[in-house]
Amino acid sequence: MADKDNNMYRSSDDKFFAGVCAGMAHKLGFSKWGLRFAFIIGALFYGVTILIYIICWMVFKPRPTFNR
């Protein structure tokens, strides 16, 4: 079931580093480890991915992830 709000958020309880990938994966319906892997590969080949992650970390509000 989709969330009623349209805001992106950081996961507070299902995070590996800052919760950005877990929150995005939960909101978009992706695998959190798949999205984390994509960010890592992007960071290795394109440094802009690190900047995007940091910006998302600062902009997204923390919110707990609820189990599906």
PDB file with SEQRES, HELIX, SHEET and CRYST1 records, atoms N, CA, C and O in Angstrom:
SEQRES   1 A   68  MET ALA ASP LYS ASP ASN ASN MET TYR ARG SER SER ASP          
SEQRES   2 A   68  ASP LYS PHE PHE ALA GLY VAL CYS ALA GLY MET ALA HIS          
SEQRES   3 A   68  LYS LEU GLY PHE SER LYS TRP GLY LEU ARG PHE ALA PHE          
SEQRES   4 A   68  ILE ILE GLY ALA LEU PHE TYR GLY VAL THR ILE LEU ILE          
SEQRES   5 A   68  TYR ILE ILE CYS TRP MET VAL PHE LYS PRO ARG PRO THR          
SEQRES   6 A   68  PHE ASN ARG                                                  
HELIX    1 AA1 VAL A   20  LEU A   28  1                                   9    
HELIX    2 AA2 LYS A   32  PHE A   45  1                                  14    
HELIX    3 AA3 VAL A   48  VAL A   59  1                                  12    
SHEET    1 AA1 2 TYR A   9  SER A  11  0                                        
SHEET    2 AA1 2 LYS A  61  ARG A  63  1                                        
CRYST1    1.000    1.000    1.000  90.00  90.00  90.00 P 1           1          
ATOM      1  N   MET A   1       0.845  -1.176   0.000  1.00  0.00           N  
ATOM      2  CA  MET A   1       0.000   0.000   0.000  1.00  0.00           C  
ATOM      3  C   MET A   1       0.888   1.236   0.000  1.00  0.00           C  
ATOM      4  O   MET A   1       1.846   1.311   0.769  1.00  0.00           O  
ATOM      5  N   ALA A   2       0.590   2.170  -0.824  1.00  0.00           N  
ATOM      6  CA  ALA A   2       1.406   3.377  -0.958  1.00  0.00           C  
ATOM      7  C   ALA A   2       1.165   4.327   0.208  1.00  0.00           C  
ATOM      8  O   ALA A   2       0.076   4.365   0.780  1.00  0.00           O  
ATOM      9  N   ASP A   3       2.193   5.090   0.550  1.00  0.00           N  
ATOM     10  CA  ASP A   3       2.059   6.094   1.594  1.00  0.00           C  
ATOM     11  C   ASP A   3       1.157   7.211   1.113  1.00  0.00           C  
ATOM     12  O   ASP A   3       1.074   7.482  -0.085  1.00  0.00           O  
ATOM     13  N   LYS A   4       0.478   7.862   2.054  1.00  0.00           N  
ATOM     14  CA  LYS A   4      -0.437   8.938   1.685  1.00  0.00           C  
ATOM     15  C   LYS A   4       0.288  10.240   1.392  1.00  0.00           C  
ATOM     16  O   LYS A   4      -0.212  11.071   0.633  1.00  0.00           O  
ATOM     17  N   ASP A   5       1.473  10.429   1.992  1.00  0.00           N  
ATOM     18  CA  ASP A   5       2.216  11.655   1.696  1.00  0.00           C  
ATOM     19  C   ASP A   5       3.164  11.420   0.527  1.00  0.00           C  
ATOM     20  O   ASP A   5       3.526  10.282   0.227  1.00  0.00           O  
ATOM     21  N   ASN A   6       3.552  12.481  -0.114  1.00  0.00           N  
ATOM     22  CA  ASN A   6       4.415  12.391  -1.293  1.00  0.00           C  
ATOM     23  C   ASN A   6       5.847  12.802  -0.990  1.00  0.00           C  
ATOM     24  O   ASN A   6       6.645  12.981  -1.910  1.00  0.00           O  
ATOM     25  N   ASN A   7       6.181  12.951   0.275  1.00  0.00           N  
ATOM     26  CA  ASN A   7       7.510  13.407   0.648  1.00  0.00           C  
ATOM     27  C   ASN A   7       8.486  12.245   0.726  1.00  0.00           C  
ATOM     28  O   ASN A   7       8.130  11.144   1.146  1.00  0.00           O  
ATOM     29  N   MET A   8       9.702  12.500   0.322  1.00  0.00           N  
ATOM     30  CA  MET A   8      10.772  11.531   0.506  1.00  0.00           C  
ATOM     31  C   MET A   8      11.289  11.717   1.931  1.00  0.00           C  
ATOM     32  O   MET A   8      11.156  12.795   2.510  1.00  0.00           O  
ATOM     33  N   TYR A   9      11.875  10.671   2.488  1.00  0.00           N  
ATOM     34  CA  TYR A   9      12.359  10.739   3.845  1.00  0.00           C  
ATOM     35  C   TYR A   9      13.544   9.810   4.029  1.00  0.00           C  
ATOM     36  O   TYR A   9      13.826   8.958   3.187  1.00  0.00           O  
ATOM     37  N   ARG A  10      14.237   9.994   5.155  1.00  0.00           N  
ATOM     38  CA  ARG A  10      15.309   9.102   5.555  1.00  0.00           C  
ATOM     39  C   ARG A  10      14.744   8.124   6.571  1.00  0.00           C  
ATOM     40  O   ARG A  10      13.938   8.506   7.420  1.00  0.00           O  
ATOM     41  N   SER A  11      15.151   6.894   6.493  1.00  0.00           N  
ATOM     42  CA  SER A  11      14.709   5.892   7.451  1.00  0.00           C  
ATOM     43  C   SER A  11      15.454   6.086   8.768  1.00  0.00           C  
ATOM     44  O   SER A  11      16.674   6.250   8.780  1.00  0.00           O  
ATOM     45  N   SER A  12      14.720   6.068   9.864  1.00  0.00           N  
ATOM     46  CA  SER A  12      15.344   6.227  11.172  1.00  0.00           C  
ATOM     47  C   SER A  12      15.717   4.898  11.808  1.00  0.00           C  
ATOM     48  O   SER A  12      16.634   4.836  12.627  1.00  0.00           O  
ATOM     49  N   ASP A  13      15.015   3.839  11.438  1.00  0.00           N  
ATOM     50  CA  ASP A  13      15.266   2.562  12.100  1.00  0.00           C  
ATOM     51  C   ASP A  13      15.784   1.465  11.172  1.00  0.00           C  
ATOM     52  O   ASP A  13      16.100   0.372  11.643  1.00  0.00           O  
ATOM     53  N   ASP A  14      15.878   1.719   9.894  1.00  0.00           N  
ATOM     54  CA  ASP A  14      16.354   0.712   8.950  1.00  0.00           C  
ATOM     55  C   ASP A  14      17.480   1.293   8.106  1.00  0.00           C  
ATOM     56  O   ASP A  14      17.490   1.171   6.881  1.00  0.00           O  
ATOM     57  N   LYS A  15      18.429   1.927   8.790  1.00  0.00           N  
ATOM     58  CA  LYS A  15      19.494   2.596   8.055  1.00  0.00           C  
ATOM     59  C   LYS A  15      20.792   1.835   8.152  1.00  0.00           C  
ATOM     60  O   LYS A  15      21.046   1.111   9.115  1.00  0.00           O  
ATOM     61  N   PHE A  16      21.606   2.015   7.136  1.00  0.00           N  
ATOM     62  CA  PHE A  16      22.950   1.450   7.117  1.00  0.00           C  
ATOM     63  C   PHE A  16      23.957   2.550   7.422  1.00  0.00           C  
ATOM     64  O   PHE A  16      24.858   2.368   8.241  1.00  0.00           O  
ATOM     65  N   PHE A  17      23.800   3.688   6.762  1.00  0.00           N  
ATOM     66  CA  PHE A  17      24.677   4.826   7.016  1.00  0.00           C  
ATOM     67  C   PHE A  17      23.855   6.016   7.508  1.00  0.00           C  
ATOM     68  O   PHE A  17      23.956   6.402   8.672  1.00  0.00           O  
ATOM     69  N   ALA A  18      23.046   6.596   6.632  1.00  0.00           N  
ATOM     70  CA  ALA A  18      22.236   7.748   7.016  1.00  0.00           C  
ATOM     71  C   ALA A  18      20.744   7.501   6.815  1.00  0.00           C  
ATOM     72  O   ALA A  18      19.927   8.329   7.220  1.00  0.00           O  
ATOM     73  N   GLY A  19      20.379   6.394   6.207  1.00  0.00           N  
ATOM     74  CA  GLY A  19      18.974   6.077   6.001  1.00  0.00           C  
ATOM     75  C   GLY A  19      18.393   6.592   4.701  1.00  0.00           C  
ATOM     76  O   GLY A  19      17.200   6.422   4.452  1.00  0.00           O  
ATOM     77  N   VAL A  20      19.208   7.219   3.866  1.00  0.00           N  
ATOM     78  CA  VAL A  20      18.711   7.790   2.615  1.00  0.00           C  
ATOM     79  C   VAL A  20      18.231   6.693   1.664  1.00  0.00           C  
ATOM     80  O   VAL A  20      17.114   6.771   1.152  1.00  0.00           O  
ATOM     81  N   CYS A  21      19.042   5.692   1.425  1.00  0.00           N  
ATOM     82  CA  CYS A  21      18.672   4.627   0.486  1.00  0.00           C  
ATOM     83  C   CYS A  21      17.487   3.813   0.989  1.00  0.00           C  
ATOM     84  O   CYS A  21      16.611   3.451   0.203  1.00  0.00           O  
ATOM     85  N   ALA A  22      17.448   3.520   2.289  1.00  0.00           N  
ATOM     86  CA  ALA A  22      16.335   2.747   2.837  1.00  0.00           C  
ATOM     87  C   ALA A  22      15.026   3.520   2.717  1.00  0.00           C  
ATOM     88  O   ALA A  22      13.997   2.942   2.368  1.00  0.00           O  
ATOM     89  N   GLY A  23      15.054   4.804   2.999  1.00  0.00           N  
ATOM     90  CA  GLY A  23      13.857   5.622   2.873  1.00  0.00           C  
ATOM     91  C   GLY A  23      13.391   5.748   1.429  1.00  0.00           C  
ATOM     92  O   GLY A  23      12.197   5.650   1.142  1.00  0.00           O  
ATOM     93  N   MET A  24      14.342   5.967   0.518  1.00  0.00           N  
ATOM     94  CA  MET A  24      13.993   6.065  -0.899  1.00  0.00           C  
ATOM     95  C   MET A  24      13.462   4.735  -1.422  1.00  0.00           C  
ATOM     96  O   MET A  24      12.487   4.707  -2.173  1.00  0.00           O  
ATOM     97  N   ALA A  25      14.096   3.642  -1.032  1.00  0.00           N  
ATOM     98  CA  ALA A  25      13.662   2.321  -1.494  1.00  0.00           C  
ATOM     99  C   ALA A  25      12.265   2.005  -0.979  1.00  0.00           C  
ATOM    100  O   ALA A  25      11.445   1.456  -1.714  1.00  0.00           O  
ATOM    101  N   HIS A  26      11.988   2.342   0.265  1.00  0.00           N  
ATOM    102  CA  HIS A  26      10.664   2.096   0.820  1.00  0.00           C  
ATOM    103  C   HIS A  26       9.607   2.918   0.096  1.00  0.00           C  
ATOM    104  O   HIS A  26       8.531   2.410  -0.220  1.00  0.00           O  
ATOM    105  N   LYS A  27       9.905   4.168  -0.164  1.00  0.00           N  
ATOM    106  CA  LYS A  27       8.946   5.059  -0.823  1.00  0.00           C  
ATOM    107  C   LYS A  27       8.700   4.657  -2.278  1.00  0.00           C  
ATOM    108  O   LYS A  27       7.568   4.729  -2.756  1.00  0.00           O  
ATOM    109  N   LEU A  28       9.750   4.235  -2.982  1.00  0.00           N  
ATOM    110  CA  LEU A  28       9.633   3.911  -4.403  1.00  0.00           C  
ATOM    111  C   LEU A  28       9.334   2.436  -4.667  1.00  0.00           C  
ATOM    112  O   LEU A  28       9.055   2.056  -5.804  1.00  0.00           O  
ATOM    113  N   GLY A  29       9.389   1.603  -3.625  1.00  0.00           N  
ATOM    114  CA  GLY A  29       9.092   0.185  -3.781  1.00  0.00           C  
ATOM    115  C   GLY A  29      10.247  -0.633  -4.335  1.00  0.00           C  
ATOM    116  O   GLY A  29      10.031  -1.687  -4.933  1.00  0.00           O  
ATOM    117  N   PHE A  30      11.467  -0.159  -4.140  1.00  0.00           N  
ATOM    118  CA  PHE A  30      12.654  -0.871  -4.601  1.00  0.00           C  
ATOM    119  C   PHE A  30      13.264  -1.664  -3.453  1.00  0.00           C  
ATOM    120  O   PHE A  30      12.895  -1.487  -2.292  1.00  0.00           O  
ATOM    121  N   SER A  31      14.202  -2.539  -3.797  1.00  0.00           N  
ATOM    122  CA  SER A  31      14.996  -3.234  -2.796  1.00  0.00           C  
ATOM    123  C   SER A  31      16.000  -2.247  -2.207  1.00  0.00           C  
ATOM    124  O   SER A  31      16.695  -1.546  -2.943  1.00  0.00           O  
ATOM    125  N   LYS A  32      16.072  -2.196  -0.879  1.00  0.00           N  
ATOM    126  CA  LYS A  32      17.004  -1.240  -0.261  1.00  0.00           C  
ATOM    127  C   LYS A  32      18.454  -1.599  -0.563  1.00  0.00           C  
ATOM    128  O   LYS A  32      19.281  -0.709  -0.756  1.00  0.00           O  
ATOM    129  N   TRP A  33      18.776  -2.901  -0.607  1.00  0.00           N  
ATOM    130  CA  TRP A  33      20.145  -3.300  -0.917  1.00  0.00           C  
ATOM    131  C   TRP A  33      20.478  -3.057  -2.386  1.00  0.00           C  
ATOM    132  O   TRP A  33      21.625  -2.759  -2.717  1.00  0.00           O  
ATOM    133  N   GLY A  34      19.500  -3.180  -3.260  1.00  0.00           N  
ATOM    134  CA  GLY A  34      19.721  -2.869  -4.671  1.00  0.00           C  
ATOM    135  C   GLY A  34      20.014  -1.395  -4.872  1.00  0.00           C  
ATOM    136  O   GLY A  34      20.897  -1.032  -5.649  1.00  0.00           O  
ATOM    137  N   LEU A  35      19.275  -0.545  -4.171  1.00  0.00           N  
ATOM    138  CA  LEU A  35      19.501   0.895  -4.274  1.00  0.00           C  
ATOM    139  C   LEU A  35      20.833   1.280  -3.643  1.00  0.00           C  
ATOM    140  O   LEU A  35      21.544   2.138  -4.166  1.00  0.00           O  
ATOM    141  N   ARG A  36      21.173   0.653  -2.527  1.00  0.00           N  
ATOM    142  CA  ARG A  36      22.482   0.909  -1.910  1.00  0.00           C  
ATOM    143  C   ARG A  36      23.615   0.503  -2.856  1.00  0.00           C  
ATOM    144  O   ARG A  36      24.605   1.221  -3.002  1.00  0.00           O  
ATOM    145  N   PHE A  37      23.456  -0.644  -3.489  1.00  0.00           N  
ATOM    146  CA  PHE A  37      24.458  -1.110  -4.441  1.00  0.00           C  
ATOM    147  C   PHE A  37      24.600  -0.130  -5.607  1.00  0.00           C  
ATOM    148  O   PHE A  37      25.711   0.157  -6.051  1.00  0.00           O  
ATOM    149  N   ALA A  38      23.466   0.381  -6.099  1.00  0.00           N  
ATOM    150  CA  ALA A  38      23.499   1.356  -7.194  1.00  0.00           C  
ATOM    151  C   ALA A  38      24.224   2.633  -6.764  1.00  0.00           C  
ATOM    152  O   ALA A  38      24.987   3.199  -7.547  1.00  0.00           O  
ATOM    153  N   PHE A  39      23.996   3.093  -5.537  1.00  0.00           N  
ATOM    154  CA  PHE A  39      24.693   4.275  -5.042  1.00  0.00           C  
ATOM    155  C   PHE A  39      26.192   4.010  -4.921  1.00  0.00           C  
ATOM    156  O   PHE A  39      26.998   4.882  -5.246  1.00  0.00           O  
ATOM    157  N   ILE A  40      26.573   2.825  -4.459  1.00  0.00           N  
ATOM    158  CA  ILE A  40      27.998   2.497  -4.322  1.00  0.00           C  
ATOM    159  C   ILE A  40      28.674   2.440  -5.686  1.00  0.00           C  
ATOM    160  O   ILE A  40      29.759   2.994  -5.864  1.00  0.00           O  
ATOM    161  N   ILE A  41      28.041   1.773  -6.652  1.00  0.00           N  
ATOM    162  CA  ILE A  41      28.600   1.693  -8.005  1.00  0.00           C  
ATOM    163  C   ILE A  41      28.683   3.094  -8.611  1.00  0.00           C  
ATOM    164  O   ILE A  41      29.680   3.443  -9.243  1.00  0.00           O  
ATOM    165  N   GLY A  42      27.638   3.888  -8.417  1.00  0.00           N  
ATOM    166  CA  GLY A  42      27.651   5.257  -8.916  1.00  0.00           C  
ATOM    167  C   GLY A  42      28.756   6.082  -8.284  1.00  0.00           C  
ATOM    168  O   GLY A  42      29.375   6.910  -8.951  1.00  0.00           O  
ATOM    169  N   ALA A  43      29.008   5.860  -6.996  1.00  0.00           N  
ATOM    170  CA  ALA A  43      30.068   6.604  -6.305  1.00  0.00           C  
ATOM    171  C   ALA A  43      31.448   6.199  -6.812  1.00  0.00           C  
ATOM    172  O   ALA A  43      32.357   7.027  -6.876  1.00  0.00           O  
ATOM    173  N   LEU A  44      31.603   4.931  -7.169  1.00  0.00           N  
ATOM    174  CA  LEU A  44      32.894   4.478  -7.683  1.00  0.00           C  
ATOM    175  C   LEU A  44      33.201   5.043  -9.064  1.00  0.00           C  
ATOM    176  O   LEU A  44      34.349   5.367  -9.367  1.00  0.00           O  
ATOM    177  N   PHE A  45      32.171   5.162  -9.900  1.00  0.00           N  
ATOM    178  CA  PHE A  45      32.387   5.617 -11.271  1.00  0.00           C  
ATOM    179  C   PHE A  45      32.100   7.104 -11.480  1.00  0.00           C  
ATOM    180  O   PHE A  45      32.706   7.747 -12.338  1.00  0.00           O  
ATOM    181  N   TYR A  46      31.178   7.639 -10.694  1.00  0.00           N  
ATOM    182  CA  TYR A  46      30.800   9.046 -10.827  1.00  0.00           C  
ATOM    183  C   TYR A  46      30.749   9.646  -9.432  1.00  0.00           C  
ATOM    184  O   TYR A  46      29.936   9.231  -8.606  1.00  0.00           O  
ATOM    185  N   GLY A  47      31.593  10.599  -9.168  1.00  0.00           N  
ATOM    186  CA  GLY A  47      31.644  11.216  -7.846  1.00  0.00           C  
ATOM    187  C   GLY A  47      30.413  12.016  -7.494  1.00  0.00           C  
ATOM    188  O   GLY A  47      30.181  12.306  -6.321  1.00  0.00           O  
ATOM    189  N   VAL A  48      29.613  12.381  -8.489  1.00  0.00           N  
ATOM    190  CA  VAL A  48      28.425  13.193  -8.240  1.00  0.00           C  
ATOM    191  C   VAL A  48      27.405  12.433  -7.386  1.00  0.00           C  
ATOM    192  O   VAL A  48      26.569  13.054  -6.730  1.00  0.00           O  
ATOM    193  N   THR A  49      27.464  11.109  -7.388  1.00  0.00           N  
ATOM    194  CA  THR A  49      26.538  10.313  -6.586  1.00  0.00           C  
ATOM    195  C   THR A  49      26.737  10.584  -5.098  1.00  0.00           C  
ATOM    196  O   THR A  49      25.770  10.600  -4.336  1.00  0.00           O  
ATOM    197  N   ILE A  50      27.973  10.795  -4.684  1.00  0.00           N  
ATOM    198  CA  ILE A  50      28.249  11.122  -3.282  1.00  0.00           C  
ATOM    199  C   ILE A  50      27.623  12.463  -2.928  1.00  0.00           C  
ATOM    200  O   ILE A  50      27.042  12.615  -1.854  1.00  0.00           O  
ATOM    201  N   LEU A  51      27.739  13.424  -3.817  1.00  0.00           N  
ATOM    202  CA  LEU A  51      27.138  14.738  -3.595  1.00  0.00           C  
ATOM    203  C   LEU A  51      25.615  14.635  -3.518  1.00  0.00           C  
ATOM    204  O   LEU A  51      24.997  15.282  -2.673  1.00  0.00           O  
ATOM    205  N   ILE A  52      25.009  13.838  -4.381  1.00  0.00           N  
ATOM    206  CA  ILE A  52      23.557  13.637  -4.357  1.00  0.00           C  
ATOM    207  C   ILE A  52      23.134  13.001  -3.036  1.00  0.00           C  
ATOM    208  O   ILE A  52      22.130  13.401  -2.446  1.00  0.00           O  
ATOM    209  N   TYR A  53      23.894  12.014  -2.572  1.00  0.00           N  
ATOM    210  CA  TYR A  53      23.579  11.355  -1.308  1.00  0.00           C  
ATOM    211  C   TYR A  53      23.633  12.346  -0.147  1.00  0.00           C  
ATOM    212  O   TYR A  53      22.747  12.353   0.707  1.00  0.00           O  
ATOM    213  N   ILE A  54      24.668  13.181  -0.116  1.00  0.00           N  
ATOM    214  CA  ILE A  54      24.818  14.173   0.956  1.00  0.00           C  
ATOM    215  C   ILE A  54      23.685  15.190   0.914  1.00  0.00           C  
ATOM    216  O   ILE A  54      23.159  15.572   1.960  1.00  0.00           O  
ATOM    217  N   ILE A  55      23.306  15.630  -0.273  1.00  0.00           N  
ATOM    218  CA  ILE A  55      22.194  16.575  -0.398  1.00  0.00           C  
ATOM    219  C   ILE A  55      20.896  15.933   0.088  1.00  0.00           C  
ATOM    220  O   ILE A  55      20.121  16.565   0.806  1.00  0.00           O  
ATOM    221  N   CYS A  56      20.660  14.687  -0.299  1.00  0.00           N  
ATOM    222  CA  CYS A  56      19.458  13.981   0.161  1.00  0.00           C  
ATOM    223  C   CYS A  56      19.483  13.820   1.677  1.00  0.00           C  
ATOM    224  O   CYS A  56      18.443  13.934   2.327  1.00  0.00           O  
ATOM    225  N   TRP A  57      20.639  13.560   2.240  1.00  0.00           N  
ATOM    226  CA  TRP A  57      20.795  13.409   3.679  1.00  0.00           C  
ATOM    227  C   TRP A  57      20.390  14.696   4.401  1.00  0.00           C  
ATOM    228  O   TRP A  57      19.753  14.651   5.453  1.00  0.00           O  
ATOM    229  N   MET A  58      20.764  15.837   3.831  1.00  0.00           N  
ATOM    230  CA  MET A  58      20.441  17.119   4.455  1.00  0.00           C  
ATOM    231  C   MET A  58      18.991  17.530   4.223  1.00  0.00           C  
ATOM    232  O   MET A  58      18.390  18.170   5.086  1.00  0.00           O  
ATOM    233  N   VAL A  59      18.419  17.173   3.074  1.00  0.00           N  
ATOM    234  CA  VAL A  59      17.084  17.646   2.713  1.00  0.00           C  
ATOM    235  C   VAL A  59      15.968  16.748   3.248  1.00  0.00           C  
ATOM    236  O   VAL A  59      14.946  17.249   3.718  1.00  0.00           O  
ATOM    237  N   PHE A  60      16.151  15.438   3.181  1.00  0.00           N  
ATOM    238  CA  PHE A  60      15.097  14.514   3.610  1.00  0.00           C  
ATOM    239  C   PHE A  60      14.964  14.531   5.122  1.00  0.00           C  
ATOM    240  O   PHE A  60      15.960  14.529   5.846  1.00  0.00           O  
ATOM    241  N   LYS A  61      13.734  14.549   5.585  1.00  0.00           N  
ATOM    242  CA  LYS A  61      13.465  14.517   7.017  1.00  0.00           C  
ATOM    243  C   LYS A  61      13.509  13.071   7.504  1.00  0.00           C  
ATOM    244  O   LYS A  61      13.119  12.162   6.772  1.00  0.00           O  
ATOM    245  N   PRO A  62      13.979  12.849   8.732  1.00  0.00           N  
ATOM    246  CA  PRO A  62      13.989  11.472   9.245  1.00  0.00           C  
ATOM    247  C   PRO A  62      12.578  10.999   9.578  1.00  0.00           C  
ATOM    248  O   PRO A  62      11.762  11.760  10.097  1.00  0.00           O  
ATOM    249  N   ARG A  63      12.307   9.745   9.276  1.00  0.00           N  
ATOM    250  CA  ARG A  63      11.015   9.141   9.578  1.00  0.00           C  
ATOM    251  C   ARG A  63      11.216   7.634   9.698  1.00  0.00           C  
ATOM    252  O   ARG A  63      11.948   7.049   8.901  1.00  0.00           O  
ATOM    253  N   PRO A  64      10.589   7.005  10.666  1.00  0.00           N  
ATOM    254  CA  PRO A  64      10.778   5.545  10.800  1.00  0.00           C  
ATOM    255  C   PRO A  64      10.186   4.790   9.620  1.00  0.00           C  
ATOM    256  O   PRO A  64       9.180   5.198   9.039  1.00  0.00           O  
ATOM    257  N   THR A  65      10.829   3.688   9.281  1.00  0.00           N  
ATOM    258  CA  THR A  65      10.332   2.818   8.216  1.00  0.00           C  
ATOM    259  C   THR A  65       9.453   1.768   8.842  1.00  0.00           C  
ATOM    260  O   THR A  65       9.835   1.142   9.831  1.00  0.00           O  
ATOM    261  N   PHE A  66       8.291   1.568   8.284  1.00  0.00           N  
ATOM    262  CA  PHE A  66       7.376   0.564   8.792  1.00  0.00           C  
ATOM    263  C   PHE A  66       7.538  -0.715   7.978  1.00  0.00           C  
ATOM    264  O   PHE A  66       7.668  -0.668   6.755  1.00  0.00           O  
ATOM    265  N   ASN A  67       7.529  -1.841   8.651  1.00  0.00           N  
ATOM    266  CA  ASN A  67       7.668  -3.130   7.964  1.00  0.00           C  
ATOM    267  C   ASN A  67       6.481  -3.375   7.058  1.00  0.00           C  
ATOM    268  O   ASN A  67       5.335  -3.075   7.393  1.00  0.00           O  
ATOM    269  N   ARG A  68       6.797  -3.938   5.886  1.00  0.00           N  
ATOM    270  CA  ARG A  68       5.722  -4.228   4.929  1.00  0.00           C  
ATOM    271  C   ARG A  68       5.106  -5.559   5.228  1.00  0.00           C  
ATOM    272  O   ARG A  68       4.183  -5.982   4.532  1.00  0.00           O  
TER     273      ARG A  68                                                      
END                                                                             
